[in-house]
Amino acid sequence: MTLAFLLKGAIIGFSLAAPVGPIGLLCIRRSLAEGRLVGLATGLGAATADASYGAIAAFGLTAVSGFLVAQKIWLGVIGGAFLCYLGVRTFTAAPASVAASGRGSGLAAAYASTFILTLTNPMTILSFIPVFAGLGLGLAADVASATAVVSGVFLGSALWWLLLSNGVALFRHRFGDAWMRSVNRVSGAMIFAFGLYALAGAVTLPWN
């Protein structure tokens, strides 16, 4: 039974991570410019945040989820501004001549940036609540089953980021400086656009 919940959680995590959004663009760009380890660390930050929101939904922490949803405007502003900042940095970044060496500081920064960025989107939790409700998890969730689902969410999401970062990194040596400059500018512009969209959505929400 626990294995079944683990597999369901893995499918959920993989499915929610797969659509390409700002985190996907960051993972692709960092995998190309800085190597697969930095790209994977980028994705694992998002996977950890997904699992955190999944835990809130699975264990029925309604007070926490209610607080996060209530703060969606401010969190949306923070997240949107952070995306705009990352977009500008990516757009203006010089092409990397060699992959990053995988030093702890670089990996930690890549992990932390996407962890925080994903956490500033509290609406993510609304993706988990109906799915987990359908699995029979909620306020009266069985602890073992809920833990298995949350673990599965992390593993499924991490699997997607592992595949993406390694798949993209395979092609990085085929890109010269001109191509990498174009990748930086295109991905930077798109990340910046995601940031503007998040800011626009936040400021148009009712403030009461």
C-alpha positions in Angstrom: 0.0 0.0 0.0 2.8 2.4 0.9 4.6 1.6 -2.3 1.5 2.4 -4.3 1.3 5.8 -2.6 5.1 6.3 -3.3 4.5 5.6 -7.0 1.5 7.9 -7.2 3.5 10.7 -5.6 6.3 10.1 -8.0 3.9 10.4 -11.0 2.5 13.6 -9.5 5.9 15.1 -8.9 7.2 14.3 -12.3 4.0 15.6 -14.0 4.1 18.9 -12.1 7.8 19.5 -12.8 7.8 18.6 -16.5 6.0 21.7 -18.0 8.6 24.2 -19.0 8.3 27.4 -17.0 10.9 29.8 -15.5 12.5 27.1 -13.4 12.9 24.9 -16.4 14.5 27.7 -18.4 16.9 28.4 -15.5 17.8 24.7 -15.4 18.4 24.5 -19.1 20.4 27.7 -19.2 22.5 26.7 -16.2 23.1 23.2 -17.5 24.4 24.7 -20.8 26.5 27.4 -19.2 27.7 25.9 -16.0 27.3 22.1 -16.3 25.0 19.4 -15.3 25.7 19.5 -11.6 24.6 23.2 -11.4 21.6 22.4 -13.5 20.6 19.5 -11.3 21.1 21.6 -8.1 18.8 24.2 -9.7 16.1 21.5 -10.3 16.5 20.0 -6.8 15.8 23.3 -5.2 12.4 23.3 -7.0 11.8 19.7 -6.1 12.4 20.4 -2.4 9.9 23.3 -2.5 7.4 21.1 -4.3 7.8 18.4 -1.6 7.4 21.1 1.1 4.1 22.2 -0.4 3.1 18.6 -0.9 3.7 17.9 2.7 1.5 20.8 3.7 -1.3 19.4 1.5 -0.8 15.8 2.5 -0.7 16.3 6.2 -3.6 18.7 6.2 -1.8 21.7 7.6 -4.7 24.0 6.7 -3.5 26.9 8.9 -0.2 27.0 7.1 -1.7 26.7 3.6 -4.3 29.3 4.5 -1.6 31.7 5.6 0.4 31.2 2.4 -2.6 31.7 0.2 -3.6 34.8 2.1 -0.1 36.2 1.5 -0.2 35.4 -2.2 0.0 39.1 -3.3 3.2 39.9 -1.4 4.7 36.5 -2.3 3.8 37.1 -5.9 5.5 40.5 -5.9 8.6 39.0 -4.3 8.7 36.1 -6.7 8.0 38.3 -9.7 10.7 40.8 -8.8 13.2 37.9 -8.2 12.4 36.5 -11.7 12.9 39.9 -13.3 16.3 40.1 -11.5 17.3 36.7 -12.7 16.1 37.5 -16.2 18.3 40.6 -16.3 21.3 38.7 -14.9 20.8 35.9 -17.4 20.4 38.3 -20.3 23.6 40.2 -19.6 25.7 37.2 -18.6 28.8 36.5 -20.6 29.1 33.1 -22.2 30.8 30.6 -20.0 33.9 29.1 -21.6 34.0 26.1 -19.3 31.6 24.4 -17.1 31.5 25.2 -13.4 33.6 22.9 -11.3 30.7 22.0 -9.0 32.0 23.8 -6.0 29.8 23.9 -3.0 29.1 27.6 -3.1 27.9 27.5 -6.7 25.7 24.4 -6.2 24.3 25.9 -2.9 23.4 29.2 -4.6 21.8 27.4 -7.6 19.8 25.2 -5.1 18.8 28.1 -2.8 17.7 30.4 -5.6 15.1 28.0 -7.1 14.0 26.8 -3.7 13.1 30.3 -2.6 11.7 31.2 -6.0 9.4 28.1 -6.0 8.3 28.9 -2.4 7.2 32.4 -3.4 4.5 30.8 -5.5 2.0 29.6 -2.9 -0.5 28.8 -5.5 1.5 25.7 -6.1 -0.1 24.2 -3.1 -3.5 24.5 -4.8 -2.2 22.0 -7.4 -1.5 19.4 -4.7 -4.7 19.8 -2.5 -7.2 18.4 -5.0 -4.9 15.7 -6.2 -4.1 14.6 -2.7 -7.8 14.8 -1.8 -8.5 12.4 -4.6 -5.9 10.0 -3.1 -7.8 10.0 0.1 -5.2 12.2 2.0 -6.1 15.3 4.0 -6.8 16.2 7.5 -7.2 12.6 8.6 -4.3 11.4 6.5 -2.5 8.2 7.4 1.0 9.3 8.3 2.7 6.5 6.5 0.7 7.0 3.3 1.2 10.8 3.4 4.9 10.4 4.0 5.1 8.0 1.1 3.3 10.4 -1.3 5.5 13.4 -0.3 8.6 11.3 -0.7 7.3 10.2 -4.1 6.7 13.9 -5.1 10.3 14.7 -4.4 11.7 11.7 -6.2 9.5 12.2 -9.2 10.3 15.9 -9.5 14.0 15.1 -8.9 13.9 12.5 -11.7 12.7 15.0 -14.2 15.4 17.6 -13.2 18.0 14.8 -13.4 16.9 13.9 -16.9 16.6 17.5 -18.1 20.0 18.7 -16.7 21.9 15.7 -18.0 20.1 15.7 -21.4 20.8 19.4 -22.0 24.4 19.1 -20.7 25.1 16.5 -23.4 24.8 19.2 -26.1 26.7 22.1 -24.3 30.0 21.4 -26.1 28.2 21.9 -29.5 27.5 25.5 -28.6 30.0 28.2 -29.2 30.1 31.6 -27.6 27.7 33.1 -30.1 25.2 30.4 -29.5 25.6 30.7 -25.7 25.1 34.5 -25.9 21.9 33.9 -27.8 20.7 31.3 -25.3 21.4 33.8 -22.5 19.5 36.5 -24.1 16.5 34.4 -25.2 16.2 32.7 -21.8 16.8 35.9 -19.9 14.1 37.7 -21.8 11.6 34.9 -21.2 12.4 34.7 -17.5 12.0 38.4 -17.3 8.6 38.1 -19.1 7.6 35.4 -16.5 8.5 37.9 -13.8 6.4 40.7 -15.3 3.5 38.3 -15.7 3.8 37.3 -12.0 4.0 41.0 -11.0 1.0 41.8 -13.1 -1.0 39.0 -11.6 -0.1 40.0 -8.1 -1.0 43.7 -8.4 -4.4 42.9 -10.0 -5.5 40.6 -7.2 -7.9 42.1 -4.7 -6.1 43.4 -1.6 -8.7 42.4 0.9 
